Amino acid sequence: MNIQLCFKGLCITVLPLLFGCVEEFEYKIPNGEKRVCIVGRLSVGNGPFYIRLTEVISKIPRYDNDFSINLFPAIKNAKIFISDDFGNTDTLVPSIEVPGFKYKPDKGYYRIDLGGNDTFFTYDVNYPIYEKGFYKTKNLSVVDNRRYYLVVDVEGKRYEANEFVNSLPKIDSVEFLLKTSPKDGSESYIPKIFFTENGNVNNFYLVQFHDDLFYDLYRQNYIWEFYIIDKRISNKFDQGFIVDLTKNLNSNTKFFYGDSIQIILSSITPDAFNYFSSLLTQFDTDGGAYSSTPSSPPTNIKGGALGYFLATARAEFHGKVE
Amino acid sequence: MSFFNSFKIDKKCNSLGNKYIIILFLFFIKTNYLIAQNITISGEIHDKATGELLSNVSIIQNNSEVGTISNSYGFFSIQVSRGKQILTASHIGYNDLAITISVESDTVINFSIEKKYFVIDEVIIKSNTNKNRNSIAGLKLINGKDLINLPNFMGEPDVLKFIQNLPGINTSHQGTTNLSVKGGSNDQNLIVIDEAPIYNPSHALNFFSILNSDAVREIKVVSGYFPAKYGGRLSSIIEIMTREGSFEKTEASIGLGLISSRILLSTPLLKNKVAFIFSSRVCYAGAVLNSFGNIGKAIGFYSLKNFESNKELRFYDYSSKINFKLTEKTRVYLSTFSSKDHLYFESLINSAMLNWRNSTSTLRINNIISSKMFNNTTFYLSNYHYSYLMNDETINFEWKSKISEYGFKSDFDYYLTANSHMSFGAGSYLTVFYPGEVLPIDSISHVNRIRLDRKQSVLSFLYINNSFLIRKIFGVDLGLRVCDFFNLGPATNYLYDSNLSLVVDSFKVESGSIFGKSYRIEPRIGLTVHVSSMQDLKFSYTINNQFLHYISNSTIGLPTDIWLPSNRYLKPQKANQLSFESITNFKKGYNISFEMYFKNLVNVSDFIDNSFIFLNKYIETQIRSGNGNSYGFSLALEKNYGKFKSNCSYFFSKTRYKIENINLGRPYSPSWDIRNNFNISVNYNLGDKLELSSLFKITSGGFITMPIGFFNFYGSTFSVFTKRNGYQLPNYIRWDFQVRKGIYSSRNMIKGEMVFSIINVLGRKNVFSTFSKQSGISLNEIRIFYIYLHTIVPSFTLNISLK
């Protein structure tokens, strides 16, 4: 009978697995044709509503202490039309005003906080927002259960999209759950929404934590404040829906006791859900070996543009974390 | 047309089938005509030391060119003329054994041949060795002990990584156990252990093979001519036979390692009647990583300053076999295999905890029916369970899935004449798929319990294969395999619109009802031309169908990927493959082989952009099918014998898919399309039990999808992608080195060896994968990174045997 003893492997064999095996990749993006990104949203109510047109860039974007609003060149001189099922049509014009901002020639653009007060920061004294690719409606009103059509003409190319506005959901209440960080024991709060569906039953909802569309263009972002609810996966209406700040790059960006909070809930179409789902997937699914093959978000804009034309009814909650 | 008739019978295939049957009839006439009144010598071939049966041993009648090889179960049968005969048994790694006998009637002889230990004799290759004459195109045989001849990652001999170095075989991602055989995908390889299929043959996210190499007796890779016995996958069949245990003596070994330990026990339970063998391996790499990470952090390694000792990486596997020798002609084997993995590695898998488990059981009955006929009947079951646990503060759930297969088959070998061998058989298996279930972990979980309906399918097959020599120049292999496939209720079936995007109807199928029935005929033709005593040319044409579909949209594959049976929308995949091989033997053990192939692929599938596969009961809406092709060639120079052994090979292949609605309907490369692969390995015995080996490898990079632009949407930057797999990664270059030194005490009380290896001597940071992500500084910023698995990895192994 043989007895075999095997002593195998020195400690140095496992050390390579401990060290970071991730480095920045030298990647040169091939030059491609110029592409347009269209971002816009209609909400039930009176306008103005805003559409922003920018170029898709083919260099890897670096922060370099610049705001994202300046990273993406604006597209000017576009013709934009929005119409509805009932033949109402509006032609958009370049905009100098954007919700959430006020403009004074000596201050440039500055923020208004949730309490209606001016914020401390001012932006871009010398560069009006309309040079950032914004366009606004003149007299369009949006109602639910109606389809809206977008037409954008840029440099001889036409881009079209349409979106249906679902019925308004009703936010019944919002609770806040105490969350303790497993890392440092710090406490913060997660909102939990109780809501009921209204009218046409829908499976998809969009939650956001700020009202204006372009708030994030003028700050160093750590957090993308959208959250989607897929009722197929979770439909416990009586127990509420937890909505977390899911794409949070900075652990300090949390809701704390006493914070003012705004929650906007929208019923969205399956196409819109897929679009936001795809964007959120880009945060998690990086295209690495253990991720799915990455792909561009499935826009509802025809003609080769990126972005999305969103039209929703919005239920809102304003309050404090308690 | 009802759903039950959803699979049209391929009329073209049917008409071709009639032709095949006529051809088959003709060659039966031919081979029956060849039957002569010879004497049959049959028997078994054993390893002298262990008594275990040996397959693929050449038996040559010295005064003629008549020869045969032992089958997978160690049985041989050879026809000789009356009188004095010399039979020589030869096998790579064993000493030749010649027996002189005088035969007047059918005779049974059992050979026991002896292994060569350390001493490597110069062997002059005799012309026209039986090995080549009897082997088929594209067949590769690996002895379990060969696994240690190449440098191994972390000292762990690995079955699948060894196979990756063979000509015609690539891996989609270097460092993993994934195989791409002749341009095929990993799921197009059927891996069987003791005749039971394994659905996930890897440990630790594909970094290690599933089977402890100590337990491996032999590996057979079929990828050129597929004998009709084999089928079910498009690219290859990898048959792993485990050791059988000794009837003679007890053997035990224990291996204690830093990241894994193993044990092997082989013992006769009833001498010359019942043998038992058990082997097991346990890996605890996670605990070791945590310990070293903590030590490094305490010492002050900068790169470990944020190290968190929460990594969980452990696995085990074991195999056991009981071998009953009921009579001299009948043996029964009962074998089991099981493996289990547990993994939590935050940086790799986004904080999910993965578990997966394979288990197989095989009952095998070998029966020598006559001196010319042998039967092997197998009953098996194979289970693959896998799950992951997501324990987030808001979505805490367990997702689990399972696949079970229950099958039987009966294979017959019939040695018609000295130069003709027929095999035939039949089998059937039921596969039960559990595509997925989500369970809330606790009462406050906000996840519903969701369970996708299970699916069942049955595949039955019948085959016949005949191999014969014509005028000692032409070796002919003709095979025919007929497959009958159907889905089995209960099931809920969905009908979709023409764009496969919307459900237009659904209906239920009752339990036990058959639907989605289809059959396929697979002809196999192989022709070997013995051009000279030194050279063989081999041609083959095969058709294979695959009724299983691997549903994974990750490039490497995760343990959580799922398998589904063919149905109305997921039609069986099909490969038509033509291959040509030339083998030329020279003196002193040199041979040159050249192989080329062309493969036409039908109904291969891929995911649409932005596919949603998680618990999607309409999964067919996320997949599109199309066609593809693959072609390539390999050139290999090999020196098999002597103190200096070497293998140098170059393999070129190109694979393209063309699927409507994917990549705008244009052809594209799948991720495993590795175009160029150059390997050179040497093994030099310096005497005094000192052996050096080295492996140099350079391959093209695989194809991935990379961003070609960026846009901003509400304050965050996102990537734009266009071409599917439109970017080719940099070349992969690696050079490994290994020294083995045999050691022994003066009285031979202690024997063993030291093995020192360095993997990736050049320290090159080969790209394993790339990824792009919003940076931690700002959502506006995108960073693109690459992962490399390791730089230089030295390892040391000490094996000591005490007598």
Interface residues (C-beta under 8 A of the other chain):
Chain A: M1 N2 I3 Q4 L5 C6 F7 K8 G9 L10 C11 I12 T13 V14 L15 P16 L17 L18 F19 G20 C21 V22 E23 E24 F25 Y27 I29 P30 G32 R35 C37 V39 T54 V56 I57 S58 I60 P61 R62 Y63 F67 S68 L71 F72 K179 I190 L213 F214 Y215 D216 L217 R219 Q220 N221 Y222 I223 W224 F226 I233 S234 N235 K236 Q239 F241 I242 D244 K247 L249 N250 N274 S277 S278 L279 T281 Q282 F283 D284 D286 G287 G288 A289 Y290 S291 S292 T293 P294 S295 S296 P297 P298 L306 G307 Y308
Chain B: M154 G155 H173 L205 K249 T250 E251 A252 S253 I254 G255 L256 G257 L258 I259 S260 R262 A285 V288 L289 F292 G293 G296 F301 S303 L304 F307 L348 I349 N350 E393 T394 I395 V438 H446 V447 N448 I450 N553 S554 T555 I556 L558 F607 D609 N610 S611 F612 L615 S671 I704 T705 M706 P707 I708 G709 F710 F711 N712 F713 Y714 G715 S716 T717 F718 S719 V720 F721 T722 R724 N725 G752 K765 V767 F768 S769 T770 F771 S772 K773 Q774 S775 G776 I777 S778 L779 N780 E781 I782 R783 I784 F785 Y786 I787 Y788 L789 H790 T791 I792 V793 P794 S795 F796 T797 L798 N799 I800 S801 L802 K803
